[in-house]
Amino acid sequence: MKHNHGIRMGFHKLPIIFAAAIALAMSVMAAGPASASTWGPHSWKVQVGSESWDQEIQGMAFLPSNITVNEGDTINWQANSAEIHTVTFLAKGQSLDSLLPFNPGVPDELLKRGGASYDGHSYYNSGLLANVSVPGFPVAKSYSLMFPQEGDFTYWCLVHGMVMKGTVHVQERGSAYPHTQADYDRSSKVQERAILRDGHQLDASLARQANNHLVLTGTDDSISMVMRFVQPTVRVHVGDTVVFSNPGMGEPHTVTFGTEPANIFGPSGDPAHFSGGNLSSGIIPANAGPHSKFAVTFTAAGTFKYVCALHDYMGMVGKVIVVA
């Protein structure tokens, strides 16, 4: 099956739990010894995103989000989640607002741009990164960039807007490094655990709201995303209505029965009289009031399977069991 993503952005406050984790991570790094630079360039690793073992929880962070390197060093960003991300340095004078939000699909801004050495002022983009093949998307698993000059350089994930940001601090060639790769790896593990805790707490809060007539299409905040329907299997009677609601802050989803339409972004079928076959909500946006809901009335008995056409490859699937 071929899929497409709706690209979105969000501007959210950092939850207290993650702020505490960052503070702990920084203390972990502070405890680590600084290392004197040996002659020759170094290579560094930054993880892009994070996830639970079953891909249910997806994290929105570069790990580490701040890294200090020397002139001539190379950073290798490694995809660490099934959710797509980018590593994007904006051109001088360019604003993130000028690029977001995107129209559905894969716009030119999301394709790989720039060479292997960062010039400090032009638009550089990794293209889409993921640790699995994403149906309908050209993705890579890593992206490398060498930094030849001093400075502080901020970069973004264009898929997740202002909530996912990192900075590369480049110091003079031959300077002592404030942290080792092992220090960064330890602090990143602390942050990963905080992201997972946040995601599981989000999931638990949704479970208390869902019932046989209300299915929640996952959720998200400024740290993590829950890529599951809650509750995914419901049992109703003929003539009953099930409402699918997106309570998140920014992540879009779909509810798609049967064969996915060629254009998954627009609705198709008749949700008021559904007895089987093909039916799709199109994009259900988050945080959009009544537009964040999709109601389906079932007029025949049977078992009707559905998916999120954007995230079914992560396991976002469900079914409605309708009895007479």
C-alpha positions as CSV (number, residue, x, y, z in Angstrom):
1,M,0.0,0.0,0.0
2,K,1.2,3.5,-0.8
3,H,0.9,6.2,1.8
4,N,1.5,9.9,2.2
5,H,2.0,12.0,5.3
6,G,0.3,15.3,6.2
7,I,3.2,17.5,7.4
8,R,2.4,19.6,10.4
9,M,4.0,21.8,13.0
10,G,3.3,22.7,16.6
11,F,4.4,25.3,19.2
12,H,4.0,23.8,22.6
13,K,5.4,24.3,26.1
14,L,7.9,21.7,27.3
15,P,6.3,19.5,30.0
16,I,7.9,19.5,33.4
17,I,8.9,15.8,33.2
18,F,11.0,16.4,30.2
19,A,12.6,19.5,31.6
20,A,13.6,17.5,34.6
21,A,15.1,14.8,32.4
22,I,17.1,17.4,30.5
23,A,18.5,18.7,33.8
24,L,19.4,15.2,34.9
25,A,21.0,14.5,31.5
26,M,23.1,17.7,31.7
27,S,24.2,16.7,35.2
28,V,25.3,13.3,33.8
29,M,27.3,15.1,31.1
30,A,28.8,17.5,33.6
31,A,30.1,14.6,35.6
32,G,31.9,13.3,32.6
33,P,35.5,14.3,31.9
34,A,36.4,16.8,29.2
35,S,38.7,15.3,26.6
36,A,41.6,17.1,25.0
37,S,41.4,17.1,21.2
38,T,43.9,14.9,19.4
39,W,45.2,15.9,16.0
40,G,42.8,15.2,13.2
41,P,39.0,15.6,12.7
42,H,36.5,13.6,14.8
43,S,33.2,12.1,13.9
44,W,30.2,12.4,16.2
45,K,26.8,10.7,16.4
46,V,23.4,12.3,17.0
47,Q,20.2,10.2,17.1
48,V,17.1,11.6,15.2
49,G,13.9,10.7,17.1
50,S,13.3,7.8,19.4
51,E,10.7,5.1,19.8
52,S,9.4,2.2,22.0
53,W,10.2,-1.3,21.0
54,D,6.8,-1.8,19.3
55,Q,6.8,1.7,17.6
56,E,3.7,2.8,19.6
57,I,5.6,5.7,21.2
58,Q,7.5,8.0,18.9
59,G,9.8,10.7,20.3
60,M,10.3,14.2,18.9
61,A,13.9,15.1,19.8
62,F,17.4,15.2,18.6
63,L,19.6,13.2,21.0
64,P,21.6,15.1,22.0
65,S,19.9,18.4,21.1
66,N,23.2,20.3,21.7
67,I,26.6,19.1,20.7
68,T,30.0,20.8,20.8
69,V,32.5,19.8,18.1
70,N,35.7,21.3,16.6
71,E,36.3,22.8,13.2
72,G,36.7,20.0,10.6
73,D,34.6,17.5,12.6
74,T,31.7,15.6,11.1
75,I,28.3,14.9,12.6
76,N,26.4,11.8,11.5
77,W,22.7,12.0,12.3
78,Q,21.2,8.5,12.5
79,A,17.5,7.8,12.2
80,N,16.2,6.3,15.4
81,S,12.4,6.1,14.7
82,A,9.8,4.9,12.2
83,E,8.3,8.4,12.3
84,I,9.9,10.6,9.6
85,H,12.1,13.6,10.5
86,T,14.5,16.0,8.8
87,V,17.8,17.7,9.8
88,T,17.4,21.2,8.3
89,F,19.6,24.2,8.5
90,L,17.8,27.3,7.3
91,A,19.4,29.9,4.9
92,K,20.5,33.2,6.4
93,G,17.4,35.4,6.7
94,Q,15.1,32.5,6.2
95,S,12.4,31.8,8.8
96,L,10.8,28.5,9.8
97,D,7.4,30.2,9.4
98,S,8.1,30.8,5.7
99,L,8.3,27.0,5.2
100,L,5.5,25.7,7.4
101,P,2.9,24.4,7.3
102,F,3.4,22.2,4.2
103,N,0.7,21.0,1.8
104,P,0.1,17.2,1.8
105,G,2.7,15.1,0.1
106,V,6.5,15.6,-0.1
107,P,7.2,19.3,-1.1
108,D,10.6,20.3,-2.5
109,E,11.6,21.8,0.9
110,L,11.7,18.3,2.4
111,L,14.1,16.8,-0.2
112,K,17.9,16.6,0.4
113,R,19.7,19.9,-0.3
114,G,23.3,21.1,0.1
115,G,26.6,19.3,0.0
116,A,28.7,17.4,2.5
117,S,30.4,20.5,4.1
118,Y,28.2,23.1,5.8
119,D,29.0,26.7,4.7
120,G,27.3,28.3,7.7
121,H,24.6,30.3,5.8
122,S,22.8,28.3,3.1
123,Y,19.8,25.9,3.2
124,Y,20.9,22.4,4.0
125,N,18.5,19.6,4.4
126,S,18.9,15.8,5.0
127,G,15.7,14.8,3.3
128,L,13.4,12.5,5.1
129,L,15.0,10.2,7.7
130,A,13.5,7.0,9.2
131,N,14.9,3.7,10.5
132,V,12.4,1.7,8.4
133,S,11.0,1.9,4.8
134,V,8.1,4.3,4.8
135,P,5.5,3.5,2.0
136,G,5.2,6.3,-0.4
137,F,8.2,8.2,0.9
138,P,11.9,8.5,-0.1
139,V,13.7,8.1,3.2
140,A,17.3,7.7,4.3
141,K,18.7,6.2,7.5
142,S,21.5,8.7,8.1
143,Y,22.9,12.1,7.1
144,S,26.4,13.4,7.5
145,L,27.7,17.0,7.5
146,M,31.2,18.4,8.1
147,F,31.6,21.7,9.9
148,P,34.7,23.7,8.7
149,Q,34.2,26.9,10.6
150,E,33.4,28.2,14.1
151,G,30.0,29.2,15.2
152,D,26.7,28.2,16.7
153,F,24.3,26.6,14.1
154,T,20.7,25.8,14.8
155,Y,18.8,23.2,12.9
156,W,15.2,21.9,12.8
157,C,13.0,19.0,11.9
158,L,10.6,20.5,9.3
159,V,8.1,17.7,9.9
160,H,7.7,18.7,13.6
161,G,8.3,22.4,13.5
162,M,9.4,24.3,16.6
163,V,9.1,21.4,18.9
164,M,12.1,19.6,17.5
165,K,15.3,21.7,17.3
166,G,19.0,21.2,17.8
167,T,22.2,23.2,17.9
168,V,25.7,22.5,16.8
169,H,28.4,24.5,18.6
170,V,31.7,24.5,16.6
171,Q,34.8,25.7,18.3
172,E,38.3,26.3,17.1
173,R,40.3,23.4,15.7
174,G,42.4,21.6,18.4
175,S,40.2,22.8,21.3
176,A,39.4,20.5,24.2
177,Y,36.0,18.9,23.9
178,P,33.7,19.5,26.9
179,H,32.1,16.1,26.5
180,T,32.9,12.8,24.9
181,Q,30.6,10.7,22.7
182,A,30.0,8.4,25.6
183,D,28.8,11.4,27.7
184,Y,26.3,12.4,25.0
185,D,25.2,8.8,24.7
186,R,24.5,8.5,28.4
187,S,22.5,11.8,28.5
188,S,20.6,10.7,25.4
189,K,19.5,7.5,27.2
190,V,18.2,9.5,30.1
191,Q,16.1,11.7,27.7
192,E,14.9,8.6,25.8
193,R,13.5,7.1,29.0
194,A,11.8,10.4,29.8
195,I,10.2,10.5,26.3
196,L,8.9,6.9,26.8
197,R,7.4,7.8,30.2
198,D,5.7,10.8,28.7
199,G,4.2,8.7,25.9
200,H,3.0,6.0,28.2
201,Q,1.3,8.6,30.4
202,L,-0.4,10.1,27.4
203,D,-1.6,6.6,26.4
204,A,-2.9,5.9,29.9
205,S,-4.8,9.2,30.0
206,L,-6.5,8.4,26.6
207,A,-7.5,4.9,27.8
208,R,-9.6,6.5,30.6
209,Q,-11.6,8.5,28.0
210,A,-12.2,5.9,25.2
211,N,-15.2,3.5,25.0
212,N,-17.2,1.5,22.5
213,H,-18.6,4.6,20.9
214,L,-15.5,6.8,21.1
215,V,-12.1,5.8,19.6
216,L,-9.2,8.2,20.0
217,T,-6.7,8.4,17.2
218,G,-3.6,8.5,19.3
219,T,-2.3,11.8,20.6
220,D,0.9,13.9,20.9
221,D,2.5,16.7,22.9
222,S,5.8,18.6,22.5
223,I,7.8,15.4,23.4
224,S,6.1,12.3,22.2
225,M,3.4,10.8,20.0
226,V,1.1,7.8,20.6
227,M,0.7,6.0,17.3
228,R,-2.2,3.7,18.2
229,F,-6.0,3.9,18.1
230,V,-7.4,4.0,21.7
231,Q,-9.4,1.7,22.0
232,P,-8.7,-0.1,18.7
233,T,-11.3,-2.8,18.9
234,V,-14.9,-1.8,19.8
235,R,-18.2,-3.7,19.8
236,V,-21.5,-2.0,18.9
237,H,-24.9,-2.7,17.5
238,V,-26.4,-2.1,14.0
239,G,-27.5,1.5,13.9
240,D,-24.9,2.7,16.4
241,T,-22.4,5.4,15.7
242,V,-18.7,5.4,16.5
243,V,-16.9,8.7,16.7
244,F,-13.2,8.8,15.9
245,S,-11.6,11.8,17.5
246,N,-8.1,13.2,17.3
247,P,-7.2,14.8,20.7
248,G,-3.6,15.6,19.9
249,M,-1.7,18.9,19.5
250,G,-0.6,18.5,15.9
251,E,-0.2,15.0,14.5
252,P,-2.8,14.2,11.7
253,H,-4.4,10.8,11.3
254,T,-6.9,9.0,9.1
255,V,-9.6,6.4,9.7
256,T,-9.7,4.2,6.5
257,F,-11.9,1.2,5.9
258,G,-11.3,-1.1,2.9
259,T,-9.0,-0.1,0.1
260,E,-7.1,3.2,0.6
261,P,-8.2,5.8,-2.0
262,A,-5.7,7.3,-4.4
263,N,-5.9,10.6,-2.5
264,I,-5.9,9.8,1.2
265,F,-6.1,13.4,2.2
266,G,-9.7,13.9,1.2
267,P,-12.8,12.0,2.5
268,S,-14.5,9.3,0.5
269,G,-17.6,7.2,1.1
270,D,-20.7,7.7,3.1
271,P,-20.0,7.6,6.9
272,A,-23.7,8.1,7.8
273,H,-24.7,4.8,6.2
274,F,-21.7,2.4,6.3
275,S,-22.4,-1.3,5.6
276,G,-18.9,-2.3,4.4
277,G,-16.6,-1.6,1.5
278,N,-14.4,1.5,1.2
279,L,-14.7,4.5,3.5
280,S,-12.1,7.1,4.5
281,S,-12.1,10.1,6.8
282,G,-9.3,11.8,4.9
283,I,-7.0,13.8,7.1
284,I,-8.4,14.2,10.7
285,P,-6.4,17.2,12.0
286,A,-5.5,17.6,15.6
287,N,-6.7,20.4,17.8
288,A,-9.3,21.6,15.3
289,G,-12.6,21.3,17.2
290,P,-15.4,19.5,15.3
291,H,-13.0,19.0,12.3
292,S,-11.0,16.7,14.6
293,K,-13.9,14.2,14.7
294,F,-15.1,11.5,12.2
295,A,-18.4,9.8,13.0
296,V,-19.4,6.5,11.3
297,T,-22.9,5.0,11.6
298,F,-22.9,1.2,11.0
299,T,-26.0,-0.1,9.1
300,A,-25.0,-3.8,8.8
301,A,-23.5,-6.5,11.1
302,G,-20.0,-7.7,10.6
303,T,-16.4,-7.0,11.5
304,F,-14.9,-4.0,9.8
305,K,-11.2,-3.4,9.9
306,Y,-9.7,0.0,9.6
307,V,-6.2,1.7,9.6
308,C,-4.6,5.1,9.8
309,A,-3.3,5.4,6.3
310,L,-0.4,7.6,7.5
311,H,0.8,5.3,10.3
312,D,-0.4,1.7,9.7
313,Y,3.1,0.6,9.0
314,M,3.8,1.3,12.7
315,G,0.8,-0.8,13.8
316,M,-1.9,1.8,13.9
317,V,-4.9,-0.4,13.0
318,G,-8.2,-1.4,14.5
319,K,-11.6,-3.0,14.0
320,V,-15.3,-2.4,14.7
321,I,-17.4,-5.5,15.6
322,V,-21.1,-4.8,14.7
323,V,-23.8,-7.2,16.0
324,A,-27.5,-7.2,15.4
